[in-house]
């Protein structure tokens, strides 16, 4: 199964070290391949790689696409989208 979801970074500080580690922690809980694409820059990060997620360079308002491929792809996309849209519980 291939699932994609577009959304925007909503927290004021964007995706920095703490949110990056939260994304990786959630992604590691799924068997599917998960990536996040920064639509503005075109950079696509493996969501299970802390360094790559940090390299997204995604301040508030950045357009992202979460992409997951595998049996639990929908669950992975839903979980990461919930985290991002919640503002990483920072606001």
GROMACS elastic network, one bead per residue, 0.5 to 0.9 nm:
[ bonds ]
;  ai    aj funct       b0    kb
    1    68     6  0.80277   500
    1    69     6  0.56131   500
    1    70     6  0.51432   500
    1    71     6  0.58797   500
    1    72     6  0.78596   500
    1    73     6  0.64241   500
    1    74     6  0.80393   500
    2    67     6  0.74090   500
    2    68     6  0.58385   500
    2    70     6  0.65750   500
    2    71     6  0.86443   500
    2    73     6  0.65822   500
    2    74     6  0.80818   500
    3    66     6  0.80131   500
    3    67     6  0.58272   500
    3    68     6  0.53117   500
    3    69     6  0.64731   500
    3    70     6  0.87030   500
    3    73     6  0.60478   500
    3    74     6  0.60337   500
    3    77     6  0.71639   500
    4    65     6  0.65107   500
    4    66     6  0.55111   500
    4    68     6  0.65192   500
    4    69     6  0.88750   500
    4    73     6  0.88986   500
    4    74     6  0.85458   500
    4    77     6  0.73504   500
    5    64     6  0.82337   500
    5    65     6  0.53979   500
    5    66     6  0.52386   500
    5    67     6  0.67845   500
    5    77     6  0.71313   500
    5    78     6  0.86991   500
    5    81     6  0.79342   500
    6    63     6  0.71597   500
    6    64     6  0.56889   500
    6    66     6  0.64600   500
    6    67     6  0.89644   500
    6    81     6  0.89002   500
    7    10     6  0.89763   500
    7    62     6  0.84207   500
    7    63     6  0.58717   500
    7    64     6  0.54313   500
    7    65     6  0.63345   500
    7    66     6  0.80809   500
    7    81     6  0.76762   500
    7    84     6  0.84453   500
    7    85     6  0.79267   500
    8    60     6  0.76836   500
    8    61     6  0.55103   500
    8    62     6  0.54030   500
    8    64     6  0.57923   500
    8    65     6  0.85157   500
    8    84     6  0.81156   500
    8    85     6  0.77223   500
    9    12     6  0.84235   500
    9    14     6  0.62431   500
    9    15     6  0.75823   500
    9    58     6  0.71570   500
    9    59     6  0.69222   500
    9    60     6  0.50823   500
    9    61     6  0.50775   500
    9    62     6  0.53668   500
    9    63     6  0.66683   500
    9    64     6  0.73320   500
    9    84     6  0.64109   500
    9    85     6  0.70080   500
    9    87     6  0.74747   500
   10    13     6  0.86522   500
   10    14     6  0.71549   500
   10    59     6  0.86215   500
   10    60     6  0.54468   500
   10    61     6  0.60411   500
   10    62     6  0.82363   500
   10    84     6  0.72064   500
   10    85     6  0.62621   500
   10    86     6  0.77908   500
   10    87     6  0.56010   500
   10    88     6  0.89692   500
   11    14     6  0.54841   500
   11    15     6  0.80652   500
   11    59     6  0.82491   500
   11    60     6  0.57809   500
   11    61     6  0.83033   500
   11    84     6  0.79854   500
   11    85     6  0.80412   500
   11    86     6  0.79080   500
   11    88     6  0.70806   500
   11    89     6  0.84064   500
   11    90     6  0.68380   500
   11    91     6  0.64123   500
   12    59     6  0.75323   500
   12    60     6  0.53555   500
   12    61     6  0.85920   500
   12    87     6  0.79928   500
   12    90     6  0.82491   500
   12    91     6  0.73639   500
   13    16     6  0.71075   500
   13    59     6  0.62970   500
   13    60     6  0.62467   500
   13    90     6  0.84872   500
   14    19     6  0.81124   500
   14    57     6  0.83033   500
   14    58     6  0.56633   500
   14    61     6  0.79208   500
   14    62     6  0.81101   500
   14    87     6  0.84091   500
   15    18     6  0.77093   500
   15    19     6  0.54147   500
   15    20     6  0.60790   500
   15    53     6  0.82258   500
   15    54     6  0.71544   500
   15    56     6  0.78388   500
   15    57     6  0.71654   500
   15    58     6  0.54426   500
   15    59     6  0.61777   500
   15    60     6  0.78655   500
   15    84     6  0.87806   500
   15    88     6  0.88622   500
   16    19     6  0.56955   500
   16    20     6  0.59470   500
   16    21     6  0.87009   500
   16    53     6  0.87860   500
   16    54     6  0.63104   500
   16    57     6  0.80512   500
   16    58     6  0.79430   500
   16    59     6  0.82422   500
   17    20     6  0.51132   500
   17    21     6  0.62681   500
   17    22     6  0.87509   500
   17    50     6  0.84973   500
   17    53     6  0.88742   500
   17    54     6  0.65107   500
   18    21     6  0.52769   500
   18    22     6  0.63688   500
   18    23     6  0.88170   500
   18    88     6  0.86244   500
   19    23     6  0.61893   500
   19    24     6  0.86535   500
   19    54     6  0.88474   500
   19    83     6  0.87122   500
   19    84     6  0.83276   500
   19    87     6  0.88277   500
   19    88     6  0.61912   500
   20    23     6  0.51627   500
   20    24     6  0.62818   500
   20    25     6  0.86324   500
   20    47     6  0.86121   500
   20    50     6  0.63194   500
   20    51     6  0.84735   500
   20    52     6  0.89866   500
   20    53     6  0.56981   500
   20    54     6  0.58850   500
   21    24     6  0.50858   500
   21    25     6  0.60590   500
   21    26     6  0.86569   500
   21    50     6  0.62118   500
   21    53     6  0.82886   500
   21    54     6  0.86549   500
   22    25     6  0.51082   500
   22    26     6  0.62896   500
   22    27     6  0.85648   500
   22    83     6  0.81549   500
   22    88     6  0.80191   500
   23    26     6  0.53292   500
   23    27     6  0.60697   500
   23    28     6  0.86208   500
   23    47     6  0.67058   500
   23    48     6  0.77669   500
   23    50     6  0.84189   500
   23    53     6  0.79283   500
   23    80     6  0.64751   500
   23    83     6  0.76259   500
   23    84     6  0.83773   500
   24    27     6  0.50074   500
   24    28     6  0.60380   500
   24    29     6  0.87951   500
   24    46     6  0.89211   500
   24    47     6  0.56627   500
   24    49     6  0.64536   500
   24    50     6  0.61197   500
   24    53     6  0.77264   500
   25    28     6  0.53710   500
   25    29     6  0.68708   500
   25    48     6  0.75788   500
   26    29     6  0.54447   500
   26    30     6  0.75522   500
   26    47     6  0.89595   500
   26    48     6  0.85109   500
   26    76     6  0.78074   500
   26    79     6  0.72420   500
   26    80     6  0.69013   500
   26    83     6  0.89291   500
   27    30     6  0.57387   500
   27    31     6  0.84848   500
   27    32     6  0.85776   500
   27    33     6  0.85259   500
   27    34     6  0.67757   500
   27    47     6  0.61366   500
   27    48     6  0.56550   500
   27    76     6  0.66386   500
   27    77     6  0.88882   500
   27    79     6  0.84521   500
   27    80     6  0.74182   500
   28    31     6  0.75078   500
   28    47     6  0.82726   500
   28    48     6  0.58287   500
   29    76     6  0.82699   500
   30    33     6  0.80344   500
   30    34     6  0.85504   500
   30    72     6  0.66320   500
   30    73     6  0.79461   500
   30    75     6  0.81624   500
   30    76     6  0.63226   500
   31    34     6  0.89263   500
   31    70     6  0.71447   500
   31    71     6  0.75194   500
   31    72     6  0.67133   500
   31    73     6  0.82870   500
   31    76     6  0.88822   500
   32    68     6  0.63782   500
   32    69     6  0.54774   500
   32    71     6  0.63309   500
   32    72     6  0.59390   500
   32    73     6  0.57620   500
   32    76     6  0.77195   500
   33    46     6  0.79724   500
   33    47     6  0.82149   500
   33    48     6  0.83660   500
   33    67     6  0.81338   500
   33    68     6  0.54923   500
   33    69     6  0.52479   500
   33    70     6  0.64425   500
   33    73     6  0.77309   500
   34    45     6  0.86435   500
   34    46     6  0.61995   500
   34    47     6  0.54202   500
   34    48     6  0.70874   500
   34    66     6  0.73408   500
   34    67     6  0.57040   500
   34    69     6  0.66431   500
   34    70     6  0.87949   500
   34    73     6  0.77511   500
   34    76     6  0.75693   500
   34    77     6  0.80092   500
   35    44     6  0.65573   500
   35    45     6  0.53780   500
   35    48     6  0.78042   500
   35    53     6  0.88069   500
   35    65     6  0.83099   500
   35    66     6  0.60121   500
   35    67     6  0.51869   500
   35    68     6  0.63822   500
   35    69     6  0.89877   500
   36    43     6  0.84179   500
   36    44     6  0.55937   500
   36    45     6  0.52749   500
   36    46     6  0.66115   500
   36    47     6  0.61078   500
   36    53     6  0.77228   500
   36    56     6  0.81079   500
   36    64     6  0.66096   500
   36    65     6  0.56523   500
   36    67     6  0.60571   500
   36    68     6  0.86867   500
   37    40     6  0.87580   500
   37    41     6  0.84701   500
   37    42     6  0.64795   500
   37    43     6  0.57311   500
   37    45     6  0.62293   500
   37    46     6  0.88936   500
   37    56     6  0.76028   500
   37    63     6  0.84408   500
   37    64     6  0.54376   500
   37    65     6  0.50844   500
   37    66     6  0.64881   500
   37    67     6  0.77153   500
   38    41     6  0.56379   500
   38    42     6  0.54173   500
   38    43     6  0.53965   500
   38    44     6  0.62469   500
   38    45     6  0.82899   500
   38    56     6  0.62223   500
   38    57     6  0.79592   500
   38    58     6  0.70783   500
   38    62     6  0.71360   500
   38    63     6  0.61575   500
   38    65     6  0.67615   500
   39    42     6  0.51226   500
   39    43     6  0.74019   500
   39    44     6  0.85701   500
   39    62     6  0.76727   500
   39    63     6  0.54421   500
   39    64     6  0.54587   500
   39    65     6  0.68946   500
   40    43     6  0.82117   500
   40    62     6  0.69626   500
   40    63     6  0.64555   500
   40    64     6  0.80177   500
   41    44     6  0.88182   500
   41    56     6  0.84580   500
   41    57     6  0.86670   500
   43    55     6  0.82994   500
   43    56     6  0.65030   500
   43    57     6  0.89282   500
   44    47     6  0.89985   500
   44    52     6  0.81878   500
   44    53     6  0.86526   500
   44    56     6  0.72893   500
   44    65     6  0.89896   500
   45    48     6  0.84643   500
   45    49     6  0.75428   500
   45    51     6  0.87103   500
   45    53     6  0.55391   500
   45    54     6  0.86191   500
   45    55     6  0.75162   500
   45    56     6  0.66207   500
   46    49     6  0.54969   500
   46    50     6  0.84198   500
   46    52     6  0.61359   500
   46    53     6  0.68119   500
   47    50     6  0.73961   500
   47    52     6  0.73153   500
   47    53     6  0.59820   500
   47    66     6  0.88473   500
   48    52     6  0.82755   500
   48    53     6  0.78994   500
   49    52     6  0.53331   500
   49    53     6  0.62325   500
   49    54     6  0.86824   500
   50    53     6  0.52934   500
   50    54     6  0.62567   500
   50    55     6  0.87110   500
   51    54     6  0.51819   500
   51    55     6  0.62878   500
   52    56     6  0.66915   500
   53    56     6  0.53870   500
   53    57     6  0.82809   500
   54    57     6  0.65904   500
   54    58     6  0.84331   500
   55    58     6  0.82881   500
   57    62     6  0.87217   500
   58    61     6  0.78965   500
   58    62     6  0.54713   500
   58    63     6  0.81370   500
   58    64     6  0.83087   500
   59    62     6  0.58196   500
   66    77     6  0.63082   500
   66    80     6  0.78637   500
   66    81     6  0.76474   500
   67    73     6  0.81654   500
   67    77     6  0.70727   500
   68    72     6  0.83434   500
   68    74     6  0.73691   500
   68    76     6  0.70130   500
   68    77     6  0.64790   500
   69    72     6  0.79359   500
   69    73     6  0.54273   500
   69    74     6  0.86787   500
   70    73     6  0.51878   500
   70    74     6  0.86557   500
   71    74     6  0.80749   500
   72    75     6  0.54433   500
   72    76     6  0.63237   500
   72    77     6  0.88243   500
   73    76     6  0.51220   500
   73    77     6  0.61673   500
   73    78     6  0.85529   500
   74    77     6  0.52101   500
   74    78     6  0.60809   500
   74    79     6  0.85791   500
   75    78     6  0.51503   500
   75    79     6  0.61363   500
   75    80     6  0.86837   500
   76    79     6  0.52087   500
   76    80     6  0.62211   500
   76    81     6  0.84500   500
   77    80     6  0.53123   500
   77    81     6  0.59154   500
   77    82     6  0.84560   500
   78    81     6  0.51437   500
   78    82     6  0.60699   500
   78    83     6  0.86657   500
   79    82     6  0.52207   500
   79    83     6  0.63891   500
   79    84     6  0.88444   500
   80    83     6  0.50797   500
   80    84     6  0.62351   500
   80    85     6  0.85856   500
   81    84     6  0.51350   500
   81    85     6  0.59493   500
   81    86     6  0.83214   500
   82    85     6  0.52721   500
   82    86     6  0.59576   500
   82    87     6  0.87695   500
   82    88     6  0.88109   500
   83    86     6  0.52593   500
   83    87     6  0.67427   500
   83    88     6  0.55532   500
   83    89     6  0.80488   500
   84    87     6  0.53781   500
   84    88     6  0.58763   500
   84    89     6  0.89998   500
   85    88     6  0.74908   500
   86    89     6  0.59085   500
   86    90     6  0.83453   500
   86    91     6  0.84987   500
   87    90     6  0.58455   500
   87    91     6  0.63040   500
   88    91     6  0.78043   500
